[in-house]
Amino acid sequence: MNTVLVIVLILAMGATLFALVRGIIAFLQATKEQLNSPESGPSRSSLKQNKMMMNRILFQAAAVIIVAILLLMKGNG
C-alpha cells in the first residue's frame, strides 16, 4: 500500500510542477496590451493563468493529503 501511495505522491508532485510551469508561462506570455485592453471581462490569457494556478492548488492539496496519510500509516505501523 505504501508503494502505491508513494507512486501517486510522485505523480501528484509532478502534476503540481507541470501546472506551476504552465501557469508561469501563461503569465509571461501576457502582453501589456492584453492587460490594459478595454474589453469587458478577463482576457483569455488571464483565464488560462487562473485555471493553471487552481490546478496547481488542487494537485498540491492532493500531495499534502497523501503525505499525511503516509505519516499516519507510518505512525501506526
PAMI-365945 format. One record per residue: x, y, z of N, C-alpha, C, CB in turn; residue in three letters; residue number from 1. Coordinates in steps of 0.05 Angstrom, whole numbers, plus 5000, padded with zeros to 4 digits. Each point is the difference from the previous one (the first is absolute). Glycine has a CB too. Layout:
<rs>
R  n_px  n_py  n_pz  ca_px  ca_py  ca_pz  c_px  c_py  c_pz  cb_px  cb_py  cb_pz  resn  resi
R     X     Y     Z      X      Y      Z     X     Y     Z      X      Y      Z   Ala   NUM
...
</rs>
This chain:
<rs>
R  n_px  n_py  n_pz  ca_px  ca_py  ca_pz  c_px  c_py  c_pz  cb_px  cb_py  cb_pz  resn  resi
R  5016  4976  5000   4984   5024   5000  5017  5025  5000   4964   4975   5024   Met     1
R  5058  5024  4992   5018   5023   5000  5012  5006  4973   5010   4990   5048   Asn     2
R  4997  4989  4938   5012   5004   4973  4981  5014  4981   5027   4959   5007   Thr     3
R  4947  5033  4994   4980   5012   4983  4997  5030  5007   4976   4956   4996   Val     4
R  5023  5050  5031   4997   5028   5008  5025  5017  4993   4971   4984   5037   Leu     5
R  5052  5004  4964   5024   5015   4992  5000  5006  4970   5026   4978   5038   Val     6
R  4965  5003  4946   4998   5004   4971  4980  5022  4994   5013   4952   4992   Ile     7
R  4964  5047  5022   4979   5020   4996  5010  5027  5010   4964   4965   5005   Val     8
R  5052  5036  5016   5011   5025   5010  5020  5012  4980   4995   4982   5047   Leu     9
R  5021  5001  4941   5019   5010   4979  4984  5011  4976   5035   4967   5015   Ile    10
R  4944  5020  4978   4984   5010   4977  4987  5026  5008   4991   4953   4985   Leu    11
R  4999  5050  5039   4987   5025   5009  5021  5022  5001   4966   4974   5026   Ala    12
R  5058  5020  4983   5021   5021   5000  5007  5008  4972   5017   4982   5043   Met    13
R  4985  4999  4938   5006   5006   4973  4978  5017  4987   5026   4957   4997   Gly    14
R  4949  5036  5009   4978   5016   4989  5000  5028  5012   4973   4958   4995   Ala    15
R  5034  5045  5030   5003   5026   5012  5021  5017  4986   4985   4981   5044   Thr    16
R  5038  5007  4951   5021   5014   4986  4992  5008  4972   5034   4975   5028   Leu    17
R  4953  5006  4958   4991   5006   4973  4980  5023  4999   5007   4951   4989   Phe    18
R  4973  5049  5029   4980   5021   5001  5014  5027  5007   4964   4966   5013   Ala    19
R  5055  5033  5005   5014   5025   5008  5015  5011  4976   5005   4983   5047   Leu    20
R  5010  5001  4939   5015   5009   4977  4981  5011  4978   5037   4967   5010   Val    21
R  4941  5018  4985   4981   5010   4980  4988  5026  5007   4990   4953   4988   Arg    22
R  5004  5051  5038   4989   5025   5009  5019  5023  4998   4972   4975   5031   Gly    23
R  5054  5020  4975   5020   5020   4997  5004  5008  4971   5023   4983   5042   Ile    24
R  4978  4997  4941   5003   5005   4971  4976  5017  4990   5026   4957   4994   Ile    25
R  4950  5036  5014   4977   5016   4992  5002  5029  5010   4971   4958   5000   Ala    26
R  5039  5045  5024   5004   5026   5012  5020  5016  4984   4988   4982   5045   Phe    27
R  5034  5005  4948   5021   5014   4985  4992  5007  4971   5033   4976   5028   Leu    28
R  4948  5009  4961   4991   5006   4973  4980  5022  4998   5009   4953   4990   Gln    29
R  4980  5056  5033   4981   5022   5000  5015  5026  4994   4971   4976   5034   Ala    30
R  5018  5038  4947   5013   5026   4992  4987  5023  5014   5011   4981   4955   Thr    31
R  5002  5041  5045   4989   5024   5013  4974  5008  4987   5047   5015   5013   Lys    32
R  4951  4982  4961   4976   5008   4985  4976  4982  5010   5028   5015   4960   Glu    33
R  4977  4959  5044   4979   4982   5009  4991  5008  5028   5019   4963   4971   Gln    34
R  5000  5045  5046   4993   5007   5027  4984  5026  5002   5041   4976   5015   Leu    35
R  4964  5042  4966   4987   5026   5000  4978  5003  4980   5042   5019   5016   Asn    36
R  4950  4959  4972   4979   5001   4979  4973  5008  5012   5024   4964   4974   Ser    37
R  4961  5051  5010   4974   5010   5010  4977  4979  4999   5015   5045   4985   Pro    38
R  4990  4932  5005   4979   4980   4999  4990  4993  5028   5020   4981   4958   Glu    39
R  4955  5013  5043   4988   4993   5026  5006  4972  5008   4963   5033   4992   Ser    40
R  5042  4962  5033   5006   4974   5010  5029  4993  4997   4955   4986   4988   Gly    41
R  5053  4991  5023   5028   4992   4999  5008  4991  4972   4997   4987   5049   Pro    42
R  5029  5016  4945   5010   4991   4975  5004  4970  4999   5023   5044   4994   Ser    43
R  4981  4945  4983   5005   4972   4997  5025  4991  5015   4977   5001   4955   Arg    44
R  5043  5015  5044   5025   4995   5014  4996  4999  5031   5026   5021   4962   Ser    45
R  4958  4998  5047   4994   5001   5029  4985  4975  5009   4999   5050   4998   Ser    46
R  4982  4941  4986   4985   4976   5006  5018  4976  5001   4960   5020   4979   Leu    47
R  5059  4978  5002   5018   4977   5000  5018  5001  5024   4999   4999   4950   Lys    48
R  5011  5024  5058   5017   5003   5023  4985  4990  5025   5024   5039   4979   Gln    49
R  4951  4971  5024   4984   4993   5023  4994  4970  5001   4979   5045   4998   Asn    50
R  5015  4943  4979   4995   4971   4999  5024  4984  5008   4967   5008   4963   Lys    51
R  5057  5000  5027   5024   4985   5006  5007  5003  5030   5016   5007   4953   Met    52
R  4980  5016  5058   5007   5003   5028  4980  4986  5018   5020   5044   4989   Met    53
R  4955  4954  5003   4980   4985   5015  5007  4970  4999   4964   5035   4990   Met    54
R  5044  4956  4986   5009   4972   4998  5024  4995  5018   4983   4999   4952   Asn    55
R  5035  5020  5049   5024   4997   5017  4991  4996  5029   5028   5028   4968   Arg    56
R  4953  4989  5041   4991   4998   5027  4987  4973  5006   4993   5050   5000   Ile    57
R  4991  4940  4981   4987   4974   5004  5020  4977  5001   4960   5018   4976   Leu    58
R  5060  4982  5006   5020   4979   5000  5017  5002  5025   5001   5001   4950   Phe    59
R  5005  5023  5059   5016   5004   5024  4985  4990  5024   5023   5040   4979   Gln    60
R  4951  4965  5022   4984   4991   5023  4999  4969  5000   4972   5042   4998   Ala    61
R  5026  4946  4978   5000   4971   4999  5027  4989  5010   4968   5002   4961   Ala    62
R  5054  5011  5032   5026   4990   5009  5003  5003  5030   5019   5013   4956   Ala    63
R  4971  5008  5056   5001   5004   5029  4983  4979  5014   5007   5050   4993   Val    64
R  4970  4944  4996   4982   4980   5012  5014  4972  4999   4959   5027   4987   Ile    65
R  5054  4967  4991   5013   4974   4997  5023  4999  5020   4988   4998   4952   Ile    66
R  5027  5023  5052   5022   5001   5019  4989  4995  5028   5027   5032   4971   Val    67
R  4950  4981  5035   4988   4997   5027  4991  4970  5004   4984   5048   4998   Ala    68
R  5005  4940  4981   4992   4972   5002  5025  4982  5005   4960   5009   4970   Ile    69
R  5061  4997  5015   5024   4984   5004  5012  5003  5028   5010   5005   4951   Leu    70
R  4989  5020  5060   5010   5004   5027  4982  4986  5021   5019   5044   4985   Leu    71
R  4955  4957  5010   4982   4986   5019  5005  4969  4999   4966   5037   4994   Leu    72
R  5038  4953  4982   5005   4971   4997  5027  4993  5013   4973   4999   4957   Met    73
R  5046  5018  5040   5027   4995   5012  4998  5001  5031   5022   5021   4960   Lys    74
R  4962  4997  5051   4997   5003   5029  4986  4976  5012   5000   5049   4995   Gly    75
R  4981  4940  4990   4985   4977   5010  5014  4973  4996   4959   5026   4991   Asn    76
R  5060  4974  4991   5014   4974   4993  5025  4998  5015   4980   5000   4956   Gly    77
</rs>
